[in-house]
Amino acid sequence: MLRVLLPTFESTAFNGGVARYIRAIGLTYPHVKIVDLPAEAQYPKIFSLFWKYNQSIDLYFISHILPLGTVAWILSYLGGKPYVIFLHGTDFDLGRRNSWKRFLTRSILRQAKRVVVNSDALGKEAQTLTGRETLTVYPAVSDEFVEVSRSIRHGVGPVDLKELGKLAVGLAPSGSPLSGGVKLVEGARGSEKVRLLTVARLIGRKGHMKVLDALNELPNVNYTIVGSGPRKDELMEEIGKRGLSDRVKLILDAKDDDLPKIYAASDIFVMPAAKSEQDREGFGIVYLEAGLFALPVIATNQPGVDEAVVDGETGLLIDDNPAALVDALKRLIADSGLRARMGSKGRTRVLEQFTREEQMKKLLQLLM
């Protein structure tokens, strides 16, 4: 087994997509040494770190093209060890923002021992730039989520919605992984009102405002938003201004332990994310988390997202416009049977394809 160093700016204590991806690598392959770098680290410090470990490792895992990939690329010509690039959508976009960065990114990717991508769509983009094949290793749902989701099922049959409802209102046995924490009494499954859910950072492109707009045409619906971020104050102001305080709940401080209960208390997961100049939804791990808890998903149809959500089977992929969002919501709100079928297919797909073991085993070929 090769000795591997994984330097990163994404501390494994963070909860972002890249950090979770890195954490999954570390859990699956404990011999991979993960070293956190401060966000303000400059090239001299990064070079020093790489060179410090260069003689005691066989391979670098690189989670950011710039600047970590730059250092690995330069050192590869100076006696440095080979490197594998783990490519993410935003990272790739930033690496092509001007002609110089595009040249540098192409050079780094071409020199890499292998390029690992988090979606087939991103792999095609990278292959167009470099002419190289890539390896797709999808983000995976956490082990903890999988175990908790299993604790609210009976045997191997479909999700027991009554049991989910009991757990959602805080009636789980004291020893249950779902006992305690956030309590969502109103709007649990089985209530009169359908509950929508979005779990996402509070930034514009995630689509929270689009869902608030849609509520004007959906009177018998409640909406829970889970997350934190720079648009918190704006969202809170809009909720009050629109008179939605009794229908919209904003949870700012939810911990990972709280999320299963929140998913279980919901009926439909909706995150109509859009691509911005600076960022995009390259895949969307939250779509899989929702599927794990048998929620049908509504998402904007984008490359990468269409690999997390199977249109018509585990959810609905829509065009990025208000009418399409309202139509999709009305369709799922009106048909509980369709919600149950999509939710069941979503859960089965996640457990079969998107567990940590299933995805991370693909990396074994790089470590031998």
VOPAGU-2260 file (C-alpha; in pm, 1 decimal, decimal comma):
REM VOPAGU-2260
SITE   aa  ch    i         X         Y         Z
SITE  MET   A    0       0,0       0,0       0,0
SITE  LEU   A    1     145,5     335,1    -103,4
SITE  ARG   A    2     221,4     599,1     159,3
SITE  VAL   A    3       5,8     903,7      83,2
SITE  LEU   A    4       2,5    1267,3     196,0
SITE  LEU   A    5    -319,1    1469,2     156,1
SITE  PRO   A    6    -256,8    1840,0     231,3
SITE  THR   A    7    -571,4    2051,3     236,2
SITE  PHE   A    8    -722,3    2389,2     314,4
SITE  GLU   A    9   -1052,4    2212,3     385,5
SITE  SER   A   10   -1013,5    2104,4     746,5
SITE  THR   A   11   -1181,1    1772,9     816,4
SITE  ALA   A   12   -1364,2    1958,1    1095,9
SITE  PHE   A   13   -1555,6    2154,6     830,3
SITE  ASN   A   14   -1888,5    2035,5     689,7
SITE  GLY   A   15   -1857,4    2145,9     328,8
SITE  GLY   A   16   -1864,0    1900,6      40,4
SITE  VAL   A   17   -1485,9    1892,7      -8,8
SITE  ALA   A   18   -1423,5    1842,9     363,5
SITE  ARG   A   19   -1670,4    1553,8     377,5
SITE  TYR   A   20   -1507,2    1398,4      73,1
SITE  ILE   A   21   -1165,6    1419,9     239,8
SITE  ARG   A   22   -1304,6    1278,9     562,8
SITE  ALA   A   23   -1442,2     979,6     371,0
SITE  ILE   A   24   -1097,3     913,9     221,1
SITE  GLY   A   25    -938,3     926,7     566,1
SITE  LEU   A   26   -1196,1     691,2     717,8
SITE  THR   A   27   -1156,2     437,1     439,6
SITE  TYR   A   28    -777,1     457,1     417,8
SITE  PRO   A   29    -634,5     547,3     762,0
SITE  HIS   A   30    -277,7     533,2     632,1
SITE  VAL   A   31    -345,2     846,6     420,6
SITE  LYS   A   32    -191,8    1131,3     621,6
SITE  ILE   A   33    -418,0    1437,0     612,6
SITE  VAL   A   34    -245,5    1766,3     694,4
SITE  ASP   A   35    -447,7    2085,9     739,8
SITE  LEU   A   36    -306,2    2407,4     600,3
SITE  PRO   A   37    -420,8    2752,9     713,8
SITE  ALA   A   38    -629,3    2932,4     453,1
SITE  GLU   A   39    -374,3    3214,1     436,1
SITE  ALA   A   40     -78,7    2981,3     364,9
SITE  GLN   A   41     144,8    3118,5      88,6
SITE  TYR   A   42     363,3    2930,9    -160,1
SITE  PRO   A   43     680,6    2919,0      58,3
SITE  LYS   A   44     490,2    2744,5     340,7
SITE  ILE   A   45     322,1    2503,5      99,3
SITE  PHE   A   46     652,9    2416,2     -71,8
SITE  SER   A   47     810,4    2360,4     270,0
SITE  LEU   A   48     533,6    2121,5     374,6
SITE  PHE   A   49     554,3    1919,1      54,3
SITE  TRP   A   50     930,9    1892,9      71,6
SITE  LYS   A   51     923,4    1797,8     439,5
SITE  TYR   A   52     722,8    1484,4     359,1
SITE  ASN   A   53     863,8    1415,1      14,2
SITE  GLN   A   54    1105,6    1142,0     123,0
SITE  SER   A   55     862,5     965,8     356,3
SITE  ILE   A   56     569,4     928,3     113,7
SITE  ASP   A   57     504,4     772,4    -225,1
SITE  LEU   A   58     214,2     981,6    -350,9
SITE  TYR   A   59      32,0    1311,1    -297,2
SITE  PHE   A   60    -345,7    1340,2    -299,3
SITE  ILE   A   61    -428,6    1697,0    -408,2
SITE  SER   A   62    -772,3    1841,6    -328,7
SITE  HIS   A   63    -722,5    2186,8    -489,1
SITE  ILE   A   64    -566,4    2258,3    -827,5
SITE  LEU   A   65    -449,1    2605,2    -725,4
SITE  PRO   A   66    -221,9    2646,6    -537,1
SITE  LEU   A   67    -164,2    2290,9    -404,2
SITE  GLY   A   68    -164,8    2135,5    -749,5
SITE  THR   A   69      76,9    2402,9    -868,7
SITE  VAL   A   70     328,5    2304,6    -602,1
SITE  ALA   A   71     291,0    1931,8    -672,9
SITE  TRP   A   72     331,9    1997,5   -1045,9
SITE  ILE   A   73     650,7    2202,0   -1005,0
SITE  LEU   A   74     802,2    1954,7    -759,3
SITE  SER   A   75     729,3    1665,0    -995,5
SITE  TYR   A   76    1007,5    1808,3   -1216,5
SITE  LEU   A   77    1243,8    1852,3    -919,2
SITE  GLY   A   78    1240,3    1507,3    -769,4
SITE  GLY   A   79     897,6    1533,1    -610,0
SITE  LYS   A   80     662,5    1239,9    -581,6
SITE  PRO   A   81     369,7    1177,3    -821,7
SITE  TYR   A   82      29,3    1319,8    -740,8
SITE  VAL   A   83    -340,6    1248,2    -791,6
SITE  ILE   A   84    -575,9    1543,1    -843,8
SITE  PHE   A   85    -924,0    1534,3    -687,7
SITE  LEU   A   86   -1123,2    1772,0    -904,7
SITE  HIS   A   87   -1439,9    1955,6    -798,0
SITE  GLY   A   88   -1659,1    2179,2   -1011,8
SITE  THR   A   89   -1591,3    2514,9    -846,6
SITE  ASP   A   90   -1218,5    2441,5    -828,1
SITE  PHE   A   91   -1215,9    2360,5   -1199,7
SITE  ASP   A   92   -1410,2    2674,9   -1287,7
SITE  LEU   A   93   -1170,3    2895,1   -1092,0
SITE  GLY   A   94    -880,0    2724,0   -1263,4
SITE  ARG   A   95   -1003,9    2835,7   -1606,7
SITE  ARG   A   96   -1093,1    3198,7   -1537,7
SITE  ASN   A   97    -818,2    3341,8   -1754,7
SITE  SER   A   98    -571,0    3216,1   -2014,4
SITE  TRP   A   99    -282,1    3180,3   -1767,7
SITE  LYS   A  100    -484,8    2982,9   -1513,0
SITE  ARG   A  101    -627,6    2770,2   -1791,1
SITE  PHE   A  102    -276,5    2684,7   -1914,0
SITE  LEU   A  103    -164,4    2607,1   -1558,9
SITE  THR   A  104    -468,0    2391,6   -1485,4
SITE  ARG   A  105    -425,5    2194,8   -1808,3
SITE  SER   A  106     -56,8    2137,5   -1730,3
SITE  ILE   A  107    -125,6    2024,3   -1372,8
SITE  LEU   A  108    -397,0    1782,1   -1480,7
SITE  ARG   A  109    -191,3    1636,3   -1764,5
SITE  GLN   A  110     106,2    1572,0   -1535,8
SITE  ALA   A  111    -104,6    1405,4   -1265,6
SITE  LYS   A  112     -85,3    1030,6   -1214,5
SITE  ARG   A  113    -465,1    1028,6   -1222,7
SITE  VAL   A  114    -750,5    1279,4   -1215,7
SITE  VAL   A  115   -1042,8    1188,8    -990,6
SITE  VAL   A  116   -1372,4    1375,9   -1043,7
SITE  ASN   A  117   -1693,0    1388,9    -840,3
SITE  SER   A  118   -1927,1    1344,3   -1138,3
SITE  ASP   A  119   -1920,1    1206,8   -1491,1
SITE  ALA   A  120   -2019,8    1550,5   -1620,0
SITE  LEU   A  121   -1710,1    1707,2   -1467,1
SITE  GLY   A  122   -1503,2    1422,2   -1604,5
SITE  LYS   A  123   -1617,2    1506,1   -1957,9
SITE  GLU   A  124   -1521,8    1871,1   -1907,5
SITE  ALA   A  125   -1178,5    1775,7   -1778,0
SITE  GLN   A  126   -1126,5    1530,7   -2063,3
SITE  THR   A  127   -1211,7    1801,4   -2316,4
SITE  LEU   A  128    -943,0    2024,0   -2165,0
SITE  THR   A  129    -670,8    1761,5   -2123,7
SITE  GLY   A  130    -750,5    1469,6   -2353,5
SITE  ARG   A  131    -718,3    1235,9   -2052,7
SITE  GLU   A  132    -964,1     989,4   -1908,0
SITE  THR   A  133   -1076,9    1047,8   -1552,1
SITE  LEU   A  134   -1199,4     835,1   -1261,5
SITE  THR   A  135   -1539,0     922,9   -1114,0
SITE  VAL   A  136   -1569,6     879,9    -737,2
SITE  TYR   A  137   -1897,0    1031,5    -622,4
SITE  PRO   A  138   -1951,2    1199,1    -285,5
SITE  ALA   A  139   -2106,5     951,7     -42,2
SITE  VAL   A  140   -2356,1     979,0     241,1
SITE  SER   A  141   -2197,2     949,5     582,9
SITE  ASP   A  142   -2181,9     621,2     772,5
SITE  GLU   A  143   -2370,1     784,3    1059,3
SITE  PHE   A  144   -2661,1     881,6     835,2
SITE  VAL   A  145   -2681,8     531,8     691,5
SITE  GLU   A  146   -2692,0     373,8    1037,7
SITE  VAL   A  147   -2951,6     617,3    1171,1
SITE  SER   A  148   -3168,7     566,2     863,6
SITE  ARG   A  149   -3158,3     191,1     920,6
SITE  SER   A  150   -3271,3     236,1    1279,4
SITE  ILE   A  151   -3601,2     379,0    1155,6
SITE  ARG   A  152   -3682,8      88,9     925,1
SITE  HIS   A  153   -3843,4    -249,4     980,2
SITE  GLY   A  154   -3651,9    -529,1     812,2
SITE  VAL   A  155   -3579,3    -466,2     447,4
SITE  GLY   A  156   -3920,0    -336,7     344,9
SITE  PRO   A  157   -4009,3      17,6     246,3
SITE  VAL   A  158   -3967,9     301,9     492,7
SITE  ASP   A  159   -4231,7     288,4     766,2
SITE  LEU   A  160   -4381,0     637,3     745,9
SITE  LYS   A  161   -4570,3     601,4    1073,4
SITE  GLU   A  162   -4249,9     518,2    1254,7
SITE  LEU   A  163   -4077,6     811,6    1086,3
SITE  GLY   A  164   -4357,1    1036,5    1204,7
SITE  LYS   A  165   -4318,0     918,1    1563,0
SITE  LEU   A  166   -3947,3     982,8    1553,5
SITE  ALA   A  167   -4002,5    1323,8    1401,5
SITE  VAL   A  168   -4216,2    1442,2    1690,7
SITE  GLY   A  169   -3966,3    1327,9    1951,2
SITE  LEU   A  170   -4131,4     996,3    2046,9
SITE  ALA   A  171   -3827,5     781,7    1971,7
SITE  PRO   A  172   -3711,9     543,3    2246,5
SITE  SER   A  173   -3453,1     698,4    2477,0
SITE  GLY   A  174   -3178,9     479,1    2334,4
SITE  SER   A  175   -3255,2     567,2    1972,8
SITE  PRO   A  176   -2995,5     763,1    1773,2
SITE  LEU   A  177   -3275,9    1005,7    1693,6
SITE  SER   A  178   -3383,2    1085,9    2047,9
SITE  GLY   A  179   -3319,1    1437,6    2176,1
SITE  GLY   A  180   -3193,8    1729,8    1966,2
SITE  VAL   A  181   -3419,0    1933,4    1739,0
SITE  LYS   A  182   -3791,5    1861,7    1771,2
SITE  LEU   A  183   -4014,1    1926,1    1474,3
SITE  VAL   A  184   -4362,8    1862,0    1604,9
SITE  GLU   A  185   -4569,7    2042,3    1347,2
SITE  GLY   A  186   -4558,8    1927,6     987,3
SITE  ALA   A  187   -4432,4    1575,6    1054,5
SITE  ARG   A  188   -4525,8    1307,0     804,3
SITE  GLY   A  189   -4888,8    1220,1     837,8
SITE  SER   A  190   -4998,9    1576,2     919,1
SITE  GLU   A  191   -5238,5    1772,5     700,0
SITE  LYS   A  192   -4979,7    2013,0     564,2
SITE  VAL   A  193   -4704,8    1895,4     334,8
SITE  ARG   A  194   -4362,4    2003,2     458,1
SITE  LEU   A  195   -4091,0    2115,0     218,4
SITE  LEU   A  196   -3725,0    2109,4     318,9
SITE  THR   A  197   -3405,2    2274,4     199,1
SITE  VAL   A  198   -3069,2    2198,4     361,0
SITE  ALA   A  199   -2808,5    2431,4     216,8
SITE  ARG   A  200   -2576,8    2720,5     282,8
SITE  LEU   A  201   -2772,3    3047,2     283,8
SITE  ILE   A  202   -2642,5    3193,1     -40,1
SITE  GLY   A  203   -2832,0    3320,9    -341,7
SITE  ARG   A  204   -2769,5    3042,6    -589,5
SITE  LYS   A  205   -2919,6    2769,3    -366,1
SITE  GLY   A  206   -3272,0    2889,3    -452,2
SITE  HIS   A  207   -3432,3    2962,3    -114,3
SITE  MET   A  208   -3599,3    3277,0    -248,1
SITE  LYS   A  209   -3745,8    3082,1    -539,2
SITE  VAL   A  210   -3919,0    2848,8    -297,5
SITE  LEU   A  211   -4050,0    3143,1     -91,9
SITE  ASP   A  212   -4194,2    3286,9    -414,4
SITE  ALA   A  213   -4359,6    2952,7    -493,1
SITE  LEU   A  214   -4534,1    2946,8    -154,4
SITE  ASN   A  215   -4770,3    3217,0    -283,1
SITE  GLU   A  216   -4936,3    2945,2    -492,7
SITE  LEU   A  217   -4908,1    2667,5    -232,2
SITE  PRO   A  218   -5131,1    2759,0      62,3
SITE  ASN   A  219   -5135,5    2421,0     236,1
SITE  VAL   A  220   -4759,2    2384,6     264,8
SITE  ASN   A  221   -4496,5    2452,2     531,8
SITE  TYR   A  222   -4128,7    2505,6     458,3
SITE  THR   A  223   -3817,9    2438,7     667,5
SITE  ILE   A  224   -3482,3    2592,2     577,6
SITE  VAL   A  225   -3169,7    2451,1     743,3
SITE  GLY   A  226   -2836,1    2624,4     708,1
SITE  SER   A  227   -2630,4    2934,2     774,5
SITE  GLY   A  228   -2462,5    3191,0     555,8
SITE  PRO   A  229   -2448,6    3552,0     438,4
SITE  ARG   A  230   -2813,7    3574,8     326,9
SITE  LYS   A  231   -2953,8    3488,1     668,4
SITE  ASP   A  232   -3074,5    3840,3     749,6
SITE  GLU   A  233   -3223,2    3887,2     403,5
SITE  LEU   A  234   -3413,8    3559,6     428,2
SITE  MET   A  235   -3546,8    3639,6     773,5
SITE  GLU   A  236   -3658,7    3982,5     654,4
SITE  GLU   A  237   -3834,2    3835,2     349,9
SITE  ILE   A  238   -4011,9    3571,4     556,7
SITE  GLY   A  239   -4151,6    3843,3     783,5
SITE  LYS   A  240   -4233,0    4083,9     501,8
SITE  ARG   A  241   -4429,8    3818,4     314,4
SITE  GLY   A  242   -4626,4    3715,5     623,5
SITE  LEU   A  243   -4482,2    3363,3     616,2
SITE  SER   A  244   -4355,7    3340,4     972,7
SITE  ASP   A  245   -4621,2    3082,6    1060,0
SITE  ARG   A  246   -4533,8    2863,3     758,8
SITE  VAL   A  247   -4156,4    2894,9     724,6
SITE  LYS   A  248   -3907,9    2775,5     986,7
SITE  LEU   A  249   -3541,6    2876,8     963,6
SITE  ILE   A  250   -3302,4    2651,3    1159,1
SITE  LEU   A  251   -2959,8    2812,8    1180,1
SITE  ASP   A  252   -2778,9    2595,9    1432,9
SITE  ALA   A  253   -2866,4    2238,7    1336,8
SITE  LYS   A  254   -2592,9    1984,9    1403,6
SITE  ASP   A  255   -2530,3    1675,6    1195,0
SITE  ASP   A  256   -2702,7    1473,2    1468,3
SITE  ASP   A  257   -3018,5    1681,0    1416,0
SITE  LEU   A  258   -3041,8    1638,2    1040,5
SITE  PRO   A  259   -3185,0    1283,2    1029,1
SITE  LYS   A  260   -3480,5    1391,0    1240,8
SITE  ILE   A  261   -3533,3    1696,0    1020,7
SITE  TYR   A  262   -3526,5    1487,3     703,3
SITE  ALA   A  263   -3763,4    1234,4     861,0
SITE  ALA   A  264   -4011,9    1509,0     950,0
SITE  SER   A  265   -4032,8    1630,3     589,8
SITE  ASP   A  266   -4219,5    1523,6     277,8
SITE  ILE   A  267   -4033,7    1682,7     -15,3
SITE  PHE   A  268   -3674,4    1802,1     -49,7
SITE  VAL   A  269   -3638,6    2103,5    -278,0
SITE  MET   A  270   -3319,5    2287,8    -372,8
SITE  PRO   A  271   -3352,3    2461,8    -712,1
SITE  ALA   A  272   -2986,3    2568,3    -721,6
SITE  ALA   A  273   -2854,0    2777,9   -1009,4
SITE  LYS   A  274   -2507,1    2820,8   -1152,5
SITE  SER   A  275   -2337,7    3153,4   -1075,1
SITE  GLU   A  276   -2024,8    3310,8   -1220,0
SITE  GLN   A  277   -1830,2    3199,9    -912,3
SITE  ASP   A  278   -1990,7    2870,6    -818,0
SITE  ARG   A  279   -2215,4    2583,0    -923,9
SITE  GLU   A  280   -2382,6    2271,6    -790,3
SITE  GLY   A  281   -2146,0    2011,7    -927,8
SITE  PHE   A  282   -2335,6    1720,1    -774,4
SITE  GLY   A  283   -2524,2    1785,2    -449,7
SITE  ILE   A  284   -2470,1    1546,5    -158,4
SITE  VAL   A  285   -2784,3    1680,2      14,0
SITE  TYR   A  286   -2996,0    1530,9    -265,0
SITE  LEU   A  287   -2858,1    1189,8    -168,2
SITE  GLU   A  288   -2909,8    1253,5     203,6
SITE  ALA   A  289   -3273,4    1336,6     130,9
SITE  GLY   A  290   -3307,2    1020,5     -75,3
SITE  LEU   A  291   -3158,2     815,8     206,7
SITE  PHE   A  292   -3453,4     924,9     421,5
SITE  ALA   A  293   -3700,7     846,0     141,4
SITE  LEU   A  294   -3771,2    1202,6      33,5
SITE  PRO   A  295   -3847,3    1277,3    -332,0
SITE  VAL   A  296   -3624,9    1557,3    -459,5
SITE  ILE   A  297   -3685,1    1863,5    -675,2
SITE  ALA   A  298   -3368,4    2008,5    -829,9
SITE  THR   A  299   -3265,1    2225,7   -1121,7
SITE  ASN   A  300   -3155,8    2019,2   -1421,1
SITE  GLN   A  301   -2780,7    2071,1   -1446,9
SITE  PRO   A  302   -2484,6    1851,0   -1539,6
SITE  GLY   A  303   -2375,9    1662,7   -1229,2
SITE  VAL   A  304   -2702,4    1721,4   -1047,4
SITE  ASP   A  305   -2867,1    1486,3   -1296,2
SITE  GLU   A  306   -2636,0    1214,3   -1161,1
SITE  ALA   A  307   -2748,3    1271,7    -803,0
SITE  VAL   A  308   -3119,7    1284,4    -896,2
SITE  VAL   A  309   -3276,6    1048,0   -1150,8
SITE  ASP   A  310   -3554,0    1245,7   -1317,9
SITE  GLY   A  311   -3892,2    1078,7   -1285,6
SITE  GLU   A  312   -3757,6     806,7   -1056,5
SITE  THR   A  313   -3598,8     957,5    -743,4
SITE  GLY   A  314   -3725,8    1309,7    -803,3
SITE  LEU   A  315   -3798,4    1578,2   -1058,7
SITE  LEU   A  316   -3539,5    1777,1   -1252,4
SITE  ILE   A  317   -3676,9    2111,9   -1366,3
SITE  ASP   A  318   -3584,4    2410,9   -1578,2
SITE  ASP   A  319   -3466,0    2712,4   -1384,8
SITE  ASN   A  320   -3786,2    2916,0   -1393,2
SITE  PRO   A  321   -4068,0    2988,5   -1142,6
SITE  ALA   A  322   -4343,5    2809,4   -1334,8
SITE  ALA   A  323   -4146,9    2484,7   -1355,7
SITE  LEU   A  324   -4078,8    2491,8    -982,2
SITE  VAL   A  325   -4444,1    2553,2    -892,6
SITE  ASP   A  326   -4561,8    2279,1   -1131,0
SITE  ALA   A  327   -4317,6    2025,4    -984,0
SITE  LEU   A  328   -4416,5    2112,6    -629,0
SITE  LYS   A  329   -4787,3    2090,5    -706,4
SITE  ARG   A  330   -4738,1    1752,8    -871,1
SITE  LEU   A  331   -4564,3    1600,4    -568,0
SITE  ILE   A  332   -4785,3    1774,5    -311,9
SITE  ALA   A  333   -5098,0    1634,1    -474,6
SITE  ASP   A  334   -4973,5    1275,5    -506,5
SITE  SER   A  335   -4857,5    1107,5    -184,7
SITE  GLY   A  336   -4821,7     778,2    -369,7
SITE  LEU   A  337   -4576,6     931,4    -615,1
SITE  ARG   A  338   -4381,2    1080,8    -326,3
SITE  ALA   A  339   -4358,9     740,0    -159,3
SITE  ARG   A  340   -4248,7     563,0    -478,8
SITE  MET   A  341   -3981,3     818,1    -558,6
SITE  GLY   A  342   -3863,4     822,0    -199,2
SITE  SER   A  343   -3834,4     443,6    -188,9
SITE  LYS   A  344   -3637,4     436,1    -515,5
SITE  GLY   A  345   -3413,8     715,3    -391,3
SITE  ARG   A  346   -3330,7     530,8     -71,5
SITE  THR   A  347   -3258,0     204,7    -252,2
SITE  ARG   A  348   -3031,6     381,5    -500,4
SITE  VAL   A  349   -2832,6     556,8    -227,1
SITE  LEU   A  350   -2778,2     237,0     -29,2
SITE  GLU   A  351   -2673,6      46,2    -340,5
SITE  GLN   A  352   -2446,9     306,7    -499,1
SITE  PHE   A  353   -2355,6     596,9    -271,5
SITE  THR   A  354   -2226,4     460,3      57,0
SITE  ARG   A  355   -1870,9     542,0     158,5
SITE  GLU   A  356   -1754,8     183,9     106,9
SITE  GLU   A  357   -1904,7     163,9    -242,1
SITE  GLN   A  358   -1747,5     486,1    -367,8
SITE  MET   A  359   -1414,3     492,8    -186,0
SITE  LYS   A  360   -1322,2     139,0    -288,6
SITE  LYS   A  361   -1265,5     284,5    -636,4
SITE  LEU   A  362    -952,1     456,0    -502,0
SITE  LEU   A  363    -784,7     126,9    -411,9
SITE  GLN   A  364    -644,1      96,8    -763,3
SITE  LEU   A  365    -444,6     417,2    -701,5
SITE  LEU   A  366    -290,3     295,6    -376,7
SITE  MET   A  367    -137,4     -34,8    -484,3
